[in-house]
Amino acid sequence: MFGVAAVFALIMGLPGMTQDNTMSFFITSAGPGDGANLGGLEGADGHCTMLAEAAGSSGKTWRAYLSTDGSAGTNARDRIGSGPWFNAAGVQIASSGDELHYSNAALTKETQLNENGEITNGRGDDPNRHDIL
């Protein structure tokens, strides 16, 4: 989907863990190189994991924020855990799934960073690297 829309990557929340403000949310800086063919959820998750680990974030279970349809459909919201989520700069994006999905999330151009902590060009930028914002 890169080129049309970047992929959000988030880690699954693990119950009972203490809060950790290391990166758990990013917009991918690059697609896997085959247009919108991400290799299904498994391929997209693997791509997110590869980018996160290359940026120094390891030991986490990364999930692309993607859904599937059909009889075995999967909702993106159900794949990402319960939060909280932090960007690469340690800024909290949202404390819960409800906050992430509604207007009180801290989702701005300045906070939706890629895995390297860089702002991703969006609408009004040249070139526009995604259409999420």
N, C-alpha and C positions, 0 to 999 in steps of 0.2 A: 504494500500500500504506500510505500515511500514514494514521494513525488506527487501523489494525490493527497495523502494524509500520512503524517508521521505516526509511529506507534508509541503509545504510552507504555511504560514498563513500571510495574509496581511489584513489591514483594508480598508474599502471603504473610499475613499476621499470624504469629504463633502464640496461642494463649499462654498466659503465665510468665511471659518474658517481661523483663523490665524495659521501660521505654528507652529506645536507642534513636538518637537523632542523626545517625548516619544515613546516607542516601538510600531511599526506598521508593523513589519516584523519579522518572526521567523521560524525556522525549528522545527517541533514538536519533543519533547524529547521522546515521547512514542506513540505507536499506541493505538487504542481503545480496543485491545485485541481480535479481531476477524479476524486476518490476513488482507487481502486486502479488506474485507467487511467494508466499512466506513459508510454504510447507506446512500449512495447517497450524493449529494452535501449538503443536509440539515444535515445529520449525520456528515459529515466531518467538516462543518462550526461549528456545535455544539461542536465537539471535540476540535477544535482550540479555541473556546471561553472558554471552560472549562479549558484548559491548561493555557491560557492567564490570566484568572481570578485567578486561583490558584497561579500564579506567581505575582499577585498584579496589573494586568492591567485590569481595568473594565471600563464600560461605552463606549465601542467601538463596532462597528459591524465588527466582524472578518469573513473573507472569506478564505476558503482553496483554494490554487492555483491548481484547478482541472477543467478539461473540461468534458463535456458529448458529446455523439454523437447521431445520429438518427435525426428524423424530428424535434424534439424539442431540438436539441443540444445547448450547451452553451460553449462558449470559455472562458477559464480561464482568459485570458487577459481582457475580458469585465466585469469580476466580481469584480475586485479589486480596482476600482477607478483610479484616475489620479496621485497619489503620492503627496508629496514625502513620502518615506518610510525610517524608522529608525529602527536599530536593538535594542536589549535590553540594549546595552551600550550607546545608543544615537548617534551612528555613522550613517550618512546618507548613505543608500544603493543606492538609485536612486532618482532623483528629478521628474521623469516623467515615463510614461509607455514606451516610446521609449528608454529612458536611461536604464530602468530595463531590457529590452529585447535585448539589444545589448552590445557589448564588453566594453562600457565605464561605465557600472554599477560597483559599488564597491562590487562585489561578490567574496569573497575569503574565504578560510577556516577560517581565523581569523574574518571575519565579518558576516558569515552566522551562527549566534548564535541561540541556542534554546531559548525558552521563559524564561528560568532561567539565560540567559546570558552566557551559557556554549558553548564551541566549540563542534561540533558534529563530531565524528570520521567519516572519509570518506576513499577514496581509499588510500591504503598504511598504514592505521591504523589497529590495532587489538584490538577489533573487528571493522569491517567496519559497521557502523550503517545506512549508506545510500549511494546511488550512484549518488547524485546530482552533487557533485564537480568533 
